[in-house]
């Protein structure tokens, strides 16, 4: 579909646009920034679509309980402690 005919919904459903919003990189930035520069009347629709995509992504993220977060921190702390012990052993051997 031609971007000049895009609605907000078209932007939201466009895989390339979603990729640009969620995981921007040099190529997608260049592509969409140029396309929107050539079609300034679509800026508001693209901006609204970006907000929708980002909100949908946030809603799809799992909500962790306090216990789950605490367990994750304990696991991370444990792993970091083990890594630090391994580093100390390596330096003592040298």
Buried (B, 14 or more C-beta within 10 A) or exposed (E): EEBEEBEBEBBBBBEEBBBBBEEEEEEBEEBBEEBBEEBEEBEEBBEBBBEBBEEEEEEEEEEEEEEEEEEEEEEEEEEEEEEEEEEEEEEEEE
